[in-house]
């Protein structure tokens, strides 16, 4: 999701307001993920699951 958002920002197709919203949303997502990892005793690398032929998630 983050990669897609960055590609859209880099393409220059977004307004400044949309870029700001994407940045804020990604920061909020990271904060929430940190809370969940802490709650369940996980490290970021624990979430990098193997998707088989597609490779690792992260």
PDBQT receptor file of N, H, CA, C and O in Angstrom, charges set to zero:
ATOM      1  N   UNK A   1       0.826  -1.188   0.000  1.00  0.00    +0.000 N 
ATOM      2  CA  UNK A   1       0.000   0.000   0.000  1.00  0.00    +0.000 C 
ATOM      3  C   UNK A   1       0.876   1.260   0.000  1.00  0.00    +0.000 C 
ATOM      4  O   UNK A   1       0.601   2.225  -0.713  1.00  0.00    +0.000 OA
ATOM      5  N   UNK A   2       1.921   1.226   0.805  1.00  0.00    +0.000 N 
ATOM      6  H   UNK A   2       2.144   0.442   1.384  1.00  0.00    +0.000 HD
ATOM      7  CA  UNK A   2       2.803   2.394   0.861  1.00  0.00    +0.000 C 
ATOM      8  C   UNK A   2       3.485   2.622  -0.485  1.00  0.00    +0.000 C 
ATOM      9  O   UNK A   2       3.618   3.759  -0.939  1.00  0.00    +0.000 OA
ATOM     10  N   UNK A   3       3.912   1.536  -1.115  1.00  0.00    +0.000 N 
ATOM     11  H   UNK A   3       3.804   0.613  -0.746  1.00  0.00    +0.000 HD
ATOM     12  CA  UNK A   3       4.559   1.656  -2.417  1.00  0.00    +0.000 C 
ATOM     13  C   UNK A   3       3.645   2.276  -3.456  1.00  0.00    +0.000 C 
ATOM     14  O   UNK A   3       4.067   3.134  -4.232  1.00  0.00    +0.000 OA
ATOM     15  N   UNK A   4       2.405   1.846  -3.472  1.00  0.00    +0.000 N 
ATOM     16  H   UNK A   4       2.062   1.149  -2.842  1.00  0.00    +0.000 HD
ATOM     17  CA  UNK A   4       1.435   2.397  -4.414  1.00  0.00    +0.000 C 
ATOM     18  C   UNK A   4       1.216   3.888  -4.149  1.00  0.00    +0.000 C 
ATOM     19  O   UNK A   4       1.148   4.687  -5.083  1.00  0.00    +0.000 OA
ATOM     20  N   UNK A   5       1.109   4.250  -2.892  1.00  0.00    +0.000 N 
ATOM     21  H   UNK A   5       1.164   3.601  -2.133  1.00  0.00    +0.000 HD
ATOM     22  CA  UNK A   5       0.909   5.661  -2.543  1.00  0.00    +0.000 C 
ATOM     23  C   UNK A   5       2.100   6.495  -3.002  1.00  0.00    +0.000 C 
ATOM     24  O   UNK A   5       1.922   7.586  -3.543  1.00  0.00    +0.000 OA
ATOM     25  N   UNK A   6       3.305   5.992  -2.792  1.00  0.00    +0.000 N 
ATOM     26  H   UNK A   6       3.450   5.106  -2.353  1.00  0.00    +0.000 HD
ATOM     27  CA  UNK A   6       4.494   6.735  -3.209  1.00  0.00    +0.000 C 
ATOM     28  C   UNK A   6       4.574   6.866  -4.725  1.00  0.00    +0.000 C 
ATOM     29  O   UNK A   6       4.981   7.912  -5.230  1.00  0.00    +0.000 OA
ATOM     30  N   UNK A   7       4.191   5.824  -5.457  1.00  0.00    +0.000 N 
ATOM     31  H   UNK A   7       3.860   4.974  -5.046  1.00  0.00    +0.000 HD
ATOM     32  CA  UNK A   7       4.175   5.913  -6.919  1.00  0.00    +0.000 C 
ATOM     33  C   UNK A   7       3.207   6.984  -7.387  1.00  0.00    +0.000 C 
ATOM     34  O   UNK A   7       3.500   7.723  -8.327  1.00  0.00    +0.000 OA
ATOM     35  N   UNK A   8       2.049   7.072  -6.732  1.00  0.00    +0.000 N 
ATOM     36  H   UNK A   8       1.811   6.472  -5.968  1.00  0.00    +0.000 HD
ATOM     37  CA  UNK A   8       1.066   8.099  -7.112  1.00  0.00    +0.000 C 
ATOM     38  C   UNK A   8       1.600   9.494  -6.819  1.00  0.00    +0.000 C 
ATOM     39  O   UNK A   8       1.387  10.413  -7.610  1.00  0.00    +0.000 OA
ATOM     40  N   UNK A   9       2.284   9.665  -5.704  1.00  0.00    +0.000 N 
ATOM     41  H   UNK A   9       2.457   8.919  -5.062  1.00  0.00    +0.000 HD
ATOM     42  CA  UNK A   9       2.861  10.970  -5.371  1.00  0.00    +0.000 C 
ATOM     43  C   UNK A   9       3.938  11.322  -6.404  1.00  0.00    +0.000 C 
ATOM     44  O   UNK A   9       3.974  12.443  -6.911  1.00  0.00    +0.000 OA
ATOM     45  N   UNK A  10       4.802  10.373  -6.708  1.00  0.00    +0.000 N 
ATOM     46  H   UNK A  10       4.773   9.462  -6.296  1.00  0.00    +0.000 HD
ATOM     47  CA  UNK A  10       5.897  10.622  -7.643  1.00  0.00    +0.000 C 
ATOM     48  C   UNK A  10       5.404  10.878  -9.064  1.00  0.00    +0.000 C 
ATOM     49  O   UNK A  10       6.078  11.559  -9.837  1.00  0.00    +0.000 OA
ATOM     50  N   UNK A  11       4.244  10.343  -9.415  1.00  0.00    +0.000 N 
ATOM     51  H   UNK A  11       3.697   9.790  -8.788  1.00  0.00    +0.000 HD
ATOM     52  CA  UNK A  11       3.720  10.536 -10.767  1.00  0.00    +0.000 C 
ATOM     53  C   UNK A  11       3.274  11.978 -10.992  1.00  0.00    +0.000 C 
ATOM     54  O   UNK A  11       3.153  12.425 -12.133  1.00  0.00    +0.000 OA
ATOM     55  N   UNK A  12       3.029  12.706  -9.895  1.00  0.00    +0.000 N 
ATOM     56  H   UNK A  12       3.127  12.343  -8.969  1.00  0.00    +0.000 HD
ATOM     57  CA  UNK A  12       2.637  14.100  -9.997  1.00  0.00    +0.000 C 
ATOM     58  C   UNK A  12       1.170  14.319 -10.319  1.00  0.00    +0.000 C 
ATOM     59  O   UNK A  12       0.766  15.431 -10.659  1.00  0.00    +0.000 OA
ATOM     60  N   UNK A  13       0.367  13.261 -10.214  1.00  0.00    +0.000 N 
ATOM     61  H   UNK A  13       0.695  12.358  -9.938  1.00  0.00    +0.000 HD
ATOM     62  CA  UNK A  13      -1.053  13.360 -10.552  1.00  0.00    +0.000 C 
ATOM     63  C   UNK A  13      -1.932  13.814  -9.389  1.00  0.00    +0.000 C 
ATOM     64  O   UNK A  13      -3.129  14.038  -9.568  1.00  0.00    +0.000 OA
ATOM     65  N   UNK A  14      -1.348  13.952  -8.205  1.00  0.00    +0.000 N 
ATOM     66  H   UNK A  14      -0.376  13.770  -8.060  1.00  0.00    +0.000 HD
ATOM     67  CA  UNK A  14      -2.138  14.286  -7.026  1.00  0.00    +0.000 C 
ATOM     68  C   UNK A  14      -2.027  15.763  -6.692  1.00  0.00    +0.000 C 
ATOM     69  O   UNK A  14      -1.025  16.414  -6.984  1.00  0.00    +0.000 OA
ATOM     70  N   UNK A  15      -3.078  16.271  -6.074  1.00  0.00    +0.000 N 
ATOM     71  H   UNK A  15      -3.892  15.741  -5.837  1.00  0.00    +0.000 HD
ATOM     72  CA  UNK A  15      -3.020  17.642  -5.583  1.00  0.00    +0.000 C 
ATOM     73  C   UNK A  15      -2.179  17.654  -4.305  1.00  0.00    +0.000 C 
ATOM     74  O   UNK A  15      -1.900  16.608  -3.719  1.00  0.00    +0.000 OA
ATOM     75  N   UNK A  16      -1.789  18.842  -3.892  1.00  0.00    +0.000 N 
ATOM     76  H   UNK A  16      -2.016  19.692  -4.368  1.00  0.00    +0.000 HD
ATOM     77  CA  UNK A  16      -1.017  18.978  -2.656  1.00  0.00    +0.000 C 
ATOM     78  C   UNK A  16      -1.818  18.452  -1.464  1.00  0.00    +0.000 C 
ATOM     79  O   UNK A  16      -1.263  17.826  -0.562  1.00  0.00    +0.000 OA
ATOM     80  N   UNK A  17      -3.122  18.711  -1.468  1.00  0.00    +0.000 N 
ATOM     81  H   UNK A  17      -3.574  19.219  -2.201  1.00  0.00    +0.000 HD
ATOM     82  CA  UNK A  17      -3.987  18.224  -0.386  1.00  0.00    +0.000 C 
ATOM     83  C   UNK A  17      -4.029  16.699  -0.362  1.00  0.00    +0.000 C 
ATOM     84  O   UNK A  17      -3.993  16.101   0.713  1.00  0.00    +0.000 OA
ATOM     85  N   UNK A  18      -4.103  16.066  -1.519  1.00  0.00    +0.000 N 
ATOM     86  H   UNK A  18      -4.132  16.552  -2.393  1.00  0.00    +0.000 HD
ATOM     87  CA  UNK A  18      -4.127  14.603  -1.581  1.00  0.00    +0.000 C 
ATOM     88  C   UNK A  18      -2.801  14.024  -1.096  1.00  0.00    +0.000 C 
ATOM     89  O   UNK A  18      -2.784  13.018  -0.386  1.00  0.00    +0.000 OA
ATOM     90  N   UNK A  19      -1.695  14.652  -1.476  1.00  0.00    +0.000 N 
ATOM     91  H   UNK A  19      -1.708  15.468  -2.053  1.00  0.00    +0.000 HD
ATOM     92  CA  UNK A  19      -0.383  14.194  -1.013  1.00  0.00    +0.000 C 
ATOM     93  C   UNK A  19      -0.295  14.298   0.506  1.00  0.00    +0.000 C 
ATOM     94  O   UNK A  19       0.231  13.403   1.167  1.00  0.00    +0.000 OA
ATOM     95  N   UNK A  20      -0.809  15.389   1.050  1.00  0.00    +0.000 N 
ATOM     96  H   UNK A  20      -1.236  16.117   0.513  1.00  0.00    +0.000 HD
ATOM     97  CA  UNK A  20      -0.802  15.585   2.502  1.00  0.00    +0.000 C 
ATOM     98  C   UNK A  20      -1.627  14.508   3.198  1.00  0.00    +0.000 C 
ATOM     99  O   UNK A  20      -1.210  13.967   4.222  1.00  0.00    +0.000 OA
ATOM    100  N   UNK A  21      -2.805  14.194   2.639  1.00  0.00    +0.000 N 
ATOM    101  H   UNK A  21      -3.144  14.633   1.807  1.00  0.00    +0.000 HD
ATOM    102  CA  UNK A  21      -3.662  13.157   3.226  1.00  0.00    +0.000 C 
ATOM    103  C   UNK A  21      -2.985  11.793   3.185  1.00  0.00    +0.000 C 
ATOM    104  O   UNK A  21      -3.073  11.024   4.142  1.00  0.00    +0.000 OA
ATOM    105  N   UNK A  22      -2.309  11.492   2.076  1.00  0.00    +0.000 N 
ATOM    106  H   UNK A  22      -2.237  12.116   1.299  1.00  0.00    +0.000 HD
ATOM    107  CA  UNK A  22      -1.605  10.210   1.979  1.00  0.00    +0.000 C 
ATOM    108  C   UNK A  22      -0.525  10.135   3.051  1.00  0.00    +0.000 C 
ATOM    109  O   UNK A  22      -0.394   9.119   3.734  1.00  0.00    +0.000 OA
ATOM    110  N   UNK A  23       0.249  11.208   3.200  1.00  0.00    +0.000 N 
ATOM    111  H   UNK A  23       0.142  12.033   2.645  1.00  0.00    +0.000 HD
ATOM    112  CA  UNK A  23       1.311  11.222   4.210  1.00  0.00    +0.000 C 
ATOM    113  C   UNK A  23       0.761  11.023   5.610  1.00  0.00    +0.000 C 
ATOM    114  O   UNK A  23       1.295  10.231   6.386  1.00  0.00    +0.000 OA
ATOM    115  N   UNK A  24      -0.300  11.737   5.933  1.00  0.00    +0.000 N 
ATOM    116  H   UNK A  24      -0.734  12.380   5.302  1.00  0.00    +0.000 HD
ATOM    117  CA  UNK A  24      -0.917  11.611   7.257  1.00  0.00    +0.000 C 
ATOM    118  C   UNK A  24      -1.462  10.199   7.472  1.00  0.00    +0.000 C 
ATOM    119  O   UNK A  24      -1.291   9.617   8.543  1.00  0.00    +0.000 OA
ATOM    120  N   UNK A  25      -2.115   9.657   6.456  1.00  0.00    +0.000 N 
ATOM    121  H   UNK A  25      -2.254  10.130   5.585  1.00  0.00    +0.000 HD
ATOM    122  CA  UNK A  25      -2.676   8.310   6.566  1.00  0.00    +0.000 C 
ATOM    123  C   UNK A  25      -1.587   7.277   6.796  1.00  0.00    +0.000 C 
ATOM    124  O   UNK A  25      -1.749   6.382   7.625  1.00  0.00    +0.000 OA
ATOM    125  N   UNK A  26      -0.474   7.388   6.071  1.00  0.00    +0.000 N 
ATOM    126  H   UNK A  26      -0.342   8.115   5.397  1.00  0.00    +0.000 HD
ATOM    127  CA  UNK A  26       0.624   6.435   6.259  1.00  0.00    +0.000 C 
ATOM    128  C   UNK A  26       1.237   6.552   7.657  1.00  0.00    +0.000 C 
ATOM    129  O   UNK A  26       1.616   5.545   8.254  1.00  0.00    +0.000 OA
ATOM    130  N   UNK A  27       1.334   7.774   8.177  1.00  0.00    +0.000 N 
ATOM    131  H   UNK A  27       1.027   8.592   7.691  1.00  0.00    +0.000 HD
ATOM    132  CA  UNK A  27       1.863   7.950   9.531  1.00  0.00    +0.000 C 
ATOM    133  C   UNK A  27       0.916   7.337  10.562  1.00  0.00    +0.000 C 
ATOM    134  O   UNK A  27       1.363   6.679  11.502  1.00  0.00    +0.000 OA
ATOM    135  N   UNK A  28      -0.388   7.551  10.389  1.00  0.00    +0.000 N 
ATOM    136  H   UNK A  28      -0.750   8.085   9.625  1.00  0.00    +0.000 HD
ATOM    137  CA  UNK A  28      -1.359   6.969  11.312  1.00  0.00    +0.000 C 
ATOM    138  C   UNK A  28      -1.351   5.446  11.239  1.00  0.00    +0.000 C 
ATOM    139  O   UNK A  28      -1.475   4.769  12.260  1.00  0.00    +0.000 OA
ATOM    140  N   UNK A  29      -1.207   4.914  10.034  1.00  0.00    +0.000 N 
ATOM    141  H   UNK A  29      -1.106   5.464   9.205  1.00  0.00    +0.000 HD
ATOM    142  CA  UNK A  29      -1.136   3.460   9.857  1.00  0.00    +0.000 C 
ATOM    143  C   UNK A  29       0.085   2.893  10.576  1.00  0.00    +0.000 C 
ATOM    144  O   UNK A  29      -0.017   1.866  11.246  1.00  0.00    +0.000 OA
ATOM    145  N   UNK A  30       1.222   3.541  10.445  1.00  0.00    +0.000 N 
ATOM    146  H   UNK A  30       1.305   4.375   9.901  1.00  0.00    +0.000 HD
ATOM    147  CA  UNK A  30       2.432   3.067  11.122  1.00  0.00    +0.000 C 
ATOM    148  C   UNK A  30       2.261   3.119  12.636  1.00  0.00    +0.000 C 
ATOM    149  O   UNK A  30       2.678   2.197  13.337  1.00  0.00    +0.000 OA
ATOM    150  N   UNK A  31       1.651   4.188  13.148  1.00  0.00    +0.000 N 
ATOM    151  H   UNK A  31       1.311   4.937  12.578  1.00  0.00    +0.000 HD
ATOM    152  CA  UNK A  31       1.397   4.278  14.589  1.00  0.00    +0.000 C 
ATOM    153  C   UNK A  31       0.499   3.146  15.059  1.00  0.00    +0.000 C 
ATOM    154  O   UNK A  31       0.762   2.530  16.091  1.00  0.00    +0.000 OA
ATOM    155  N   UNK A  32      -0.563   2.869  14.303  1.00  0.00    +0.000 N 
ATOM    156  H   UNK A  32      -0.777   3.370  13.464  1.00  0.00    +0.000 HD
ATOM    157  CA  UNK A  32      -1.496   1.803  14.683  1.00  0.00    +0.000 C 
ATOM    158  C   UNK A  32      -0.816   0.440  14.621  1.00  0.00    +0.000 C 
ATOM    159  O   UNK A  32      -1.036  -0.409  15.485  1.00  0.00    +0.000 OA
ATOM    160  N   UNK A  33       0.011   0.235  13.596  1.00  0.00    +0.000 N 
ATOM    161  H   UNK A  33       0.190   0.925  12.894  1.00  0.00    +0.000 HD
ATOM    162  CA  UNK A  33       0.736  -1.035  13.481  1.00  0.00    +0.000 C 
ATOM    163  C   UNK A  33       1.695  -1.218  14.659  1.00  0.00    +0.000 C 
ATOM    164  O   UNK A  33       1.866  -2.331  15.159  1.00  0.00    +0.000 OA
ATOM    165  N   UNK A  34       2.312  -0.137  15.095  1.00  0.00    +0.000 N 
ATOM    166  H   UNK A  34       2.173   0.766  14.689  1.00  0.00    +0.000 HD
ATOM    167  CA  UNK A  34       3.205  -0.207  16.245  1.00  0.00    +0.000 C 
ATOM    168  C   UNK A  34       2.442  -0.631  17.499  1.00  0.00    +0.000 C 
ATOM    169  O   UNK A  34       2.933  -1.448  18.278  1.00  0.00    +0.000 OA
ATOM    170  N   UNK A  35       1.252  -0.081  17.695  1.00  0.00    +0.000 N 
ATOM    171  H   UNK A  35       0.854   0.583  17.062  1.00  0.00    +0.000 HD
ATOM    172  CA  UNK A  35       0.416  -0.453  18.835  1.00  0.00    +0.000 C 
ATOM    173  C   UNK A  35       0.058  -1.937  18.767  1.00  0.00    +0.000 C 
ATOM    174  O   UNK A  35       0.162  -2.649  19.766  1.00  0.00    +0.000 OA
ATOM    175  N   UNK A  36      -0.358  -2.399  17.603  1.00  0.00    +0.000 N 
ATOM    176  H   UNK A  36      -0.442  -1.822  16.791  1.00  0.00    +0.000 HD
ATOM    177  CA  UNK A  36      -0.746  -3.807  17.444  1.00  0.00    +0.000 C 
ATOM    178  C   UNK A  36       0.442  -4.742  17.638  1.00  0.00    +0.000 C 
ATOM    179  O   UNK A  36       0.320  -5.774  18.299  1.00  0.00    +0.000 OA
ATOM    180  N   UNK A  37       1.603  -4.383  17.059  1.00  0.00    +0.000 N 
ATOM    181  H   UNK A  37       1.702  -3.545  16.522  1.00  0.00    +0.000 HD
ATOM    182  CA  UNK A  37       2.791  -5.226  17.248  1.00  0.00    +0.000 C 
ATOM    183  C   UNK A  37       3.144  -5.315  18.725  1.00  0.00    +0.000 C 
ATOM    184  O   UNK A  37       3.481  -6.389  19.223  1.00  0.00    +0.000 OA
ATOM    185  N   UNK A  38       3.068  -4.191  19.422  1.00  0.00    +0.000 N 
ATOM    186  H   UNK A  38       2.794  -3.319  19.017  1.00  0.00    +0.000 HD
ATOM    187  CA  UNK A  38       3.383  -4.172  20.844  1.00  0.00    +0.000 C 
ATOM    188  C   UNK A  38       2.397  -5.037  21.626  1.00  0.00    +0.000 C 
ATOM    189  O   UNK A  38       2.798  -5.807  22.499  1.00  0.00    +0.000 OA
ATOM    190  N   UNK A  39       1.131  -4.911  21.317  1.00  0.00    +0.000 N 
ATOM    191  H   UNK A  39       0.805  -4.286  20.608  1.00  0.00    +0.000 HD
ATOM    192  CA  UNK A  39       0.087  -5.656  22.015  1.00  0.00    +0.000 C 
ATOM    193  C   UNK A  39       0.263  -7.167  21.857  1.00  0.00    +0.000 C 
ATOM    194  O   UNK A  39       0.013  -7.934  22.787  1.00  0.00    +0.000 OA
ATOM    195  N   UNK A  40       0.700  -7.584  20.660  1.00  0.00    +0.000 N 
ATOM    196  H   UNK A  40       0.903  -6.961  19.904  1.00  0.00    +0.000 HD
ATOM    197  CA  UNK A  40       0.823  -9.016  20.395  1.00  0.00    +0.000 C 
ATOM    198  C   UNK A  40       2.263  -9.522  20.457  1.00  0.00    +0.000 C 
ATOM    199  O   UNK A  40       2.537 -10.669  20.102  1.00  0.00    +0.000 OA
ATOM    200  N   UNK A  41       3.187  -8.661  20.909  1.00  0.00    +0.000 N 
ATOM    201  H   UNK A  41       2.965  -7.730  21.197  1.00  0.00    +0.000 HD
ATOM    202  CA  UNK A  41       4.570  -9.073  21.089  1.00  0.00    +0.000 C 
ATOM    203  C   UNK A  41       5.277  -9.414  19.786  1.00  0.00    +0.000 C 
ATOM    204  O   UNK A  41       6.053 -10.368  19.735  1.00  0.00    +0.000 OA
ATOM    205  N   UNK A  42       5.021  -8.656  18.748  1.00  0.00    +0.000 N 
ATOM    206  H   UNK A  42       4.390  -7.881  18.790  1.00  0.00    +0.000 HD
ATOM    207  CA  UNK A  42       5.615  -8.918  17.439  1.00  0.00    +0.000 C 
ATOM    208  C   UNK A  42       6.642  -7.859  17.083  1.00  0.00    +0.000 C 
ATOM    209  O   UNK A  42       6.571  -6.722  17.550  1.00  0.00    +0.000 OA
ATOM    210  N   UNK A  43       7.594  -8.246  16.255  1.00  0.00    +0.000 N 
ATOM    211  H   UNK A  43       7.652  -9.170  15.876  1.00  0.00    +0.000 HD
ATOM    212  CA  UNK A  43       8.555  -7.323  15.667  1.00  0.00    +0.000 C 
ATOM    213  C   UNK A  43       8.148  -7.095  14.221  1.00  0.00    +0.000 C 
ATOM    214  O   UNK A  43       7.438  -7.923  13.649  1.00  0.00    +0.000 OA
ATOM    215  N   UNK A  44       8.583  -5.986  13.608  1.00  0.00    +0.000 N 
ATOM    216  H   UNK A  44       9.159  -5.314  14.071  1.00  0.00    +0.000 HD
ATOM    217  CA  UNK A  44       8.209  -5.731  12.215  1.00  0.00    +0.000 C 
ATOM    218  C   UNK A  44       8.536  -6.899  11.284  1.00  0.00    +0.000 C 
ATOM    219  O   UNK A  44       7.753  -7.215  10.388  1.00  0.00    +0.000 OA
ATOM    220  N   UNK A  45       9.678  -7.535  11.490  1.00  0.00    +0.000 N 
ATOM    221  H   UNK A  45      10.313  -7.278  12.218  1.00  0.00    +0.000 HD
ATOM    222  CA  UNK A  45      10.069  -8.654  10.618  1.00  0.00    +0.000 C 
ATOM    223  C   UNK A  45       9.149  -9.871  10.780  1.00  0.00    +0.000 C 
ATOM    224  O   UNK A  45       9.088 -10.720   9.890  1.00  0.00    +0.000 OA
ATOM    225  N   UNK A  46       8.439  -9.962  11.900  1.00  0.00    +0.000 N 
ATOM    226  H   UNK A  46       8.488  -9.273  12.623  1.00  0.00    +0.000 HD
ATOM    227  CA  UNK A  46       7.482 -11.058  12.088  1.00  0.00    +0.000 C 
ATOM    228  C   UNK A  46       6.317 -10.957  11.101  1.00  0.00    +0.000 C 
ATOM    229  O   UNK A  46       5.661 -11.957  10.810  1.00  0.00    +0.000 OA
ATOM    230  N   UNK A  47       6.064  -9.770  10.595  1.00  0.00    +0.000 N 
ATOM    231  H   UNK A  47       6.597  -8.957  10.831  1.00  0.00    +0.000 HD
ATOM    232  CA  UNK A  47       4.937  -9.554   9.687  1.00  0.00    +0.000 C 
ATOM    233  C   UNK A  47       5.321  -9.730   8.222  1.00  0.00    +0.000 C 
ATOM    234  O   UNK A  47       4.460  -9.643   7.346  1.00  0.00    +0.000 OA
ATOM    235  N   UNK A  48       6.586  -9.974   7.944  1.00  0.00    +0.000 N 
ATOM    236  H   UNK A  48       7.286 -10.045   8.656  1.00  0.00    +0.000 HD
ATOM    237  CA  UNK A  48       7.055 -10.149   6.575  1.00  0.00    +0.000 C 
ATOM    238  C   UNK A  48       6.857 -11.601   6.151  1.00  0.00    +0.000 C 
ATOM    239  O   UNK A  48       7.811 -12.375   6.082  1.00  0.00    +0.000 OA
ATOM    240  N   UNK A  49       5.623 -11.954   5.873  1.00  0.00    +0.000 N 
ATOM    241  H   UNK A  49       4.848 -11.325   5.930  1.00  0.00    +0.000 HD
ATOM    242  CA  UNK A  49       5.290 -13.338   5.548  1.00  0.00    +0.000 C 
ATOM    243  C   UNK A  49       5.718 -13.680   4.120  1.00  0.00    +0.000 C 
ATOM    244  O   UNK A  49       5.775 -12.814   3.246  1.00  0.00    +0.000 OA
ATOM    245  N   UNK A  50       6.015 -14.958   3.908  1.00  0.00    +0.000 N 
ATOM    246  H   UNK A  50       5.969 -15.661   4.617  1.00  0.00    +0.000 HD
ATOM    247  CA  UNK A  50       6.415 -15.448   2.586  1.00  0.00    +0.000 C 
ATOM    248  C   UNK A  50       5.164 -15.730   1.772  1.00  0.00    +0.000 C 
ATOM    249  O   UNK A  50       4.298 -16.497   2.193  1.00  0.00    +0.000 OA
ATOM    250  N   UNK A  51       5.076 -15.103   0.601  1.00  0.00    +0.000 N 
ATOM    251  H   UNK A  51       5.780 -14.480   0.260  1.00  0.00    +0.000 HD
ATOM    252  CA  UNK A  51       3.916 -15.277  -0.269  1.00  0.00    +0.000 C 
ATOM    253  C   UNK A  51       4.204 -16.290  -1.383  1.00  0.00    +0.000 C 
ATOM    254  O   UNK A  51       3.600 -16.242  -2.455  1.00  0.00    +0.000 OA
ATOM    255  N   UNK A  52       5.117 -17.185  -1.112  1.00  0.00    +0.000 N 
ATOM    256  H   UNK A  52       5.607 -17.224  -0.241  1.00  0.00    +0.000 HD
ATOM    257  CA  UNK A  52       5.437 -18.240  -2.087  1.00  0.00    +0.000 C 
ATOM    258  C   UNK A  52       6.071 -17.652  -3.330  1.00  0.00    +0.000 C 
ATOM    259  O   UNK A  52       7.071 -16.940  -3.240  1.00  0.00    +0.000 OA
ATOM    260  N   UNK A  53       5.496 -17.945  -4.501  1.00  0.00    +0.000 N 
ATOM    261  H   UNK A  53       4.683 -18.524  -4.574  1.00  0.00    +0.000 HD
ATOM    262  CA  UNK A  53       6.116 -17.480  -5.742  1.00  0.00    +0.000 C 
ATOM    263  C   UNK A  53       6.157 -15.956  -5.890  1.00  0.00    +0.000 C 
ATOM    264  O   UNK A  53       6.905 -15.434  -6.717  1.00  0.00    +0.000 OA
ATOM    265  N   UNK A  54       5.376 -15.258  -5.112  1.00  0.00    +0.000 N 
ATOM    266  H   UNK A  54       4.768 -15.682  -4.441  1.00  0.00    +0.000 HD
ATOM    267  CA  UNK A  54       5.380 -13.799  -5.167  1.00  0.00    +0.000 C 
ATOM    268  C   UNK A  54       6.490 -13.193  -4.332  1.00  0.00    +0.000 C 
ATOM    269  O   UNK A  54       6.799 -12.009  -4.468  1.00  0.00    +0.000 OA
ATOM    270  N   UNK A  55       7.093 -13.998  -3.468  1.00  0.00    +0.000 N 
ATOM    271  H   UNK A  55       6.843 -14.960  -3.358  1.00  0.00    +0.000 HD
ATOM    272  CA  UNK A  55       8.175 -13.513  -2.608  1.00  0.00    +0.000 C 
ATOM    273  C   UNK A  55       7.641 -13.008  -1.286  1.00  0.00    +0.000 C 
ATOM    274  O   UNK A  55       6.469 -13.202  -0.963  1.00  0.00    +0.000 OA
ATOM    275  N   UNK A  56       8.516 -12.349  -0.512  1.00  0.00    +0.000 N 
ATOM    276  H   UNK A  56       9.468 -12.192  -0.775  1.00  0.00    +0.000 HD
ATOM    277  CA  UNK A  56       8.107 -11.845   0.806  1.00  0.00    +0.000 C 
ATOM    278  C   UNK A  56       7.162 -10.649   0.664  1.00  0.00    +0.000 C 
ATOM    279  O   UNK A  56       7.200  -9.915  -0.323  1.00  0.00    +0.000 OA
ATOM    280  N   UNK A  57       6.323 -10.480   1.670  1.00  0.00    +0.000 N 
ATOM    281  H   UNK A  57       6.291 -11.077   2.471  1.00  0.00    +0.000 HD
ATOM    282  CA  UNK A  57       5.331  -9.399   1.671  1.00  0.00    +0.000 C 
ATOM    283  C   UNK A  57       5.999  -8.025   1.721  1.00  0.00    +0.000 C 
ATOM    284  O   UNK A  57       5.624  -7.130   0.963  1.00  0.00    +0.000 OA
ATOM    285  N   UNK A  58       6.986  -7.849   2.607  1.00  0.00    +0.000 N 
ATOM    286  H   UNK A  58       7.290  -8.576   3.223  1.00  0.00    +0.000 HD
ATOM    287  CA  UNK A  58       7.620  -6.532   2.783  1.00  0.00    +0.000 C 
ATOM    288  C   UNK A  58       8.944  -6.459   2.074  1.00  0.00    +0.000 C 
ATOM    289  O   UNK A  58       9.611  -5.425   2.118  1.00  0.00    +0.000 OA
TER     290      UNK A  58
